[in-house]
Amino acid sequence: MKDWGKQMPLALMTAAAFLLPAAALSLKSGYSYGIAIMVIAALCWVHRWALRRPDRGTLLLLVLFAAMACMWFELSALEDAARRWDRPVKFLLGAMCLLFAMAHPPRPAAFFWGLVVGTIGGGSRACGRSMCCNCRAPRATPMPSSGAISPC
């Protein structure tokens, strides 16, 4: 029998690596599901990854995350108190998730298959919306009206 206490952080990180592209590409605001799993797992296993020393590149990225959090805090000085902390907290949670991901790196195949499932899900959702709803999405550029070949 495997020690689930040691295997669970890797399993959750792999699930988050799969859900991040899969849900983001196929669901409206789906990127939140993979990130939520990663934040909860990082908080639950903070005693494992907090004492590990990251390499220099990771430390540089953490310093950049902290600098961005400070910058967003200062740029949002005119907003109300609750909204002022929104973006800085996201950067600090991102730094925490980065440390957790470095301590328990996910399997690369999970991200690849998440991309595959997400593109299939997003494509089928787009086809379903265009066929069932009989609605057309607005175009970024208007169709030329004079002398143009009709697409239908």
C-alpha positions as CSV (number, residue, x, y, z in Angstrom):
1,M,0.0,0.0,0.0
2,K,1.4,3.4,-1.0
3,D,1.9,6.2,1.5
4,W,-0.9,8.6,0.5
5,G,0.6,11.4,2.5
6,K,3.6,11.5,0.2
7,Q,1.7,10.8,-3.1
8,M,-1.3,13.2,-2.6
9,P,0.6,16.5,-3.3
10,L,1.9,15.1,-6.6
11,A,-1.5,13.8,-7.5
12,L,-3.2,17.1,-6.7
13,M,-0.5,19.1,-8.6
14,T,-0.9,16.8,-11.6
15,A,-4.7,17.2,-11.4
16,A,-4.2,21.0,-11.3
17,A,-1.8,20.9,-14.3
18,F,-4.5,18.9,-16.2
19,L,-7.4,21.1,-15.2
20,L,-5.7,24.4,-15.8
21,P,-5.6,24.2,-19.7
22,A,-8.6,21.8,-20.0
23,A,-11.1,23.9,-18.0
24,A,-9.7,27.2,-19.2
25,L,-10.1,26.3,-22.8
26,S,-13.5,24.7,-22.6
27,L,-15.4,26.5,-19.7
28,K,-16.2,30.1,-19.1
29,S,-13.8,31.2,-16.4
30,G,-12.6,27.7,-16.1
31,Y,-9.0,28.6,-15.2
32,S,-10.1,29.1,-11.6
33,Y,-10.6,25.3,-11.0
34,G,-7.0,24.3,-11.5
35,I,-5.7,27.3,-9.6
36,A,-8.1,26.6,-6.7
37,I,-6.9,23.0,-6.4
38,M,-3.3,24.3,-6.5
39,V,-3.8,26.9,-3.8
40,I,-5.7,24.5,-1.5
41,A,-3.0,21.8,-1.9
42,A,-0.2,24.4,-1.3
43,L,-1.9,25.5,1.9
44,C,-2.4,21.9,3.1
45,W,1.2,20.8,2.5
46,V,2.9,24.1,3.4
47,H,5.1,22.2,5.9
48,R,6.7,20.2,3.1
49,W,7.5,22.9,0.6
50,A,8.2,25.9,2.8
51,L,11.5,24.6,4.1
52,R,13.0,23.7,0.7
53,R,15.4,26.2,-0.8
54,P,14.4,27.1,-4.4
55,D,17.1,27.6,-7.0
56,R,18.2,31.0,-8.2
57,G,15.8,31.3,-11.1
58,T,12.8,30.5,-8.9
59,L,14.0,33.1,-6.4
60,L,14.3,35.7,-9.1
61,L,10.8,34.9,-10.2
62,L,9.5,35.2,-6.6
63,V,11.2,38.6,-6.3
64,L,9.4,39.7,-9.5
65,F,6.1,38.4,-8.1
66,A,6.6,40.4,-4.9
67,A,7.5,43.5,-6.9
68,M,4.4,43.2,-9.0
69,A,2.3,42.7,-5.9
70,C,3.8,45.9,-4.4
71,M,3.3,47.8,-7.7
72,W,-0.4,46.8,-7.9
73,F,-0.9,47.8,-4.3
74,E,0.5,51.2,-4.9
75,L,-1.3,51.7,-8.2
76,S,-4.7,50.9,-6.6
77,A,-4.3,53.5,-3.9
78,L,-7.4,55.4,-5.1
79,E,-9.7,52.3,-5.0
80,D,-11.6,51.2,-1.9
81,A,-9.9,49.0,0.7
82,A,-11.4,45.7,-0.4
83,R,-10.5,46.1,-4.0
84,R,-7.0,47.4,-3.2
85,W,-5.8,44.0,-2.0
86,D,-7.3,42.0,-5.0
87,R,-4.3,41.9,-7.4
88,P,-1.5,41.9,-4.8
89,V,-3.0,38.9,-3.1
90,K,-3.3,37.1,-6.4
91,F,0.5,37.6,-7.0
92,L,1.4,36.4,-3.5
93,L,-0.8,33.3,-4.0
94,G,0.9,32.8,-7.3
95,A,4.3,32.9,-5.6
96,M,3.1,30.4,-3.1
97,C,1.8,28.1,-5.8
98,L,5.1,28.5,-7.7
99,L,7.0,27.2,-4.6
100,F,4.6,24.3,-4.3
101,A,5.0,23.4,-7.9
102,M,8.8,23.5,-7.6
103,A,8.6,21.1,-4.6
104,H,6.1,18.8,-6.3
105,P,6.4,19.1,-10.1
106,P,3.5,17.7,-12.0
107,R,3.8,15.1,-14.7
108,P,4.2,16.9,-18.1
109,A,1.7,14.5,-19.7
110,A,-1.0,16.0,-17.6
111,F,-0.5,19.4,-19.1
112,F,-0.4,18.0,-22.6
113,W,-3.6,16.0,-22.2
114,G,-5.2,19.0,-20.5
115,L,-4.5,21.0,-23.7
116,V,-5.9,18.2,-25.9
117,V,-9.1,17.9,-23.8
118,G,-9.4,21.7,-23.6
119,T,-9.2,22.2,-27.3
120,I,-11.7,19.5,-28.0
121,G,-14.0,20.9,-25.4
122,G,-13.6,24.4,-26.6
123,G,-14.1,23.5,-30.2
124,S,-17.2,21.4,-29.5
125,R,-18.6,24.2,-27.3
126,A,-18.0,26.7,-30.1
127,C,-19.6,24.4,-32.7
128,G,-22.5,23.7,-30.5
129,R,-23.2,27.4,-29.9
130,S,-23.0,28.2,-33.5
131,M,-25.2,25.3,-34.7
132,C,-27.8,25.1,-31.9
133,C,-28.2,28.8,-31.1
134,N,-28.1,29.8,-34.8
135,C,-26.3,32.9,-33.8
136,R,-23.2,34.4,-35.4
137,A,-20.4,35.9,-33.5
138,P,-19.5,39.5,-34.2
139,R,-16.6,39.9,-36.5
140,A,-13.5,41.8,-35.6
141,T,-13.4,43.4,-39.0
142,P,-16.5,44.1,-41.1
143,M,-17.0,42.2,-44.4
144,P,-16.3,44.4,-47.4
145,S,-19.5,45.3,-49.1
146,S,-18.5,46.3,-52.6
147,G,-17.2,43.7,-55.0
148,A,-16.6,41.1,-52.4
149,I,-17.2,37.4,-52.8
150,S,-20.0,36.2,-50.6
151,P,-18.8,33.5,-48.1
152,C,-22.2,31.6,-48.4
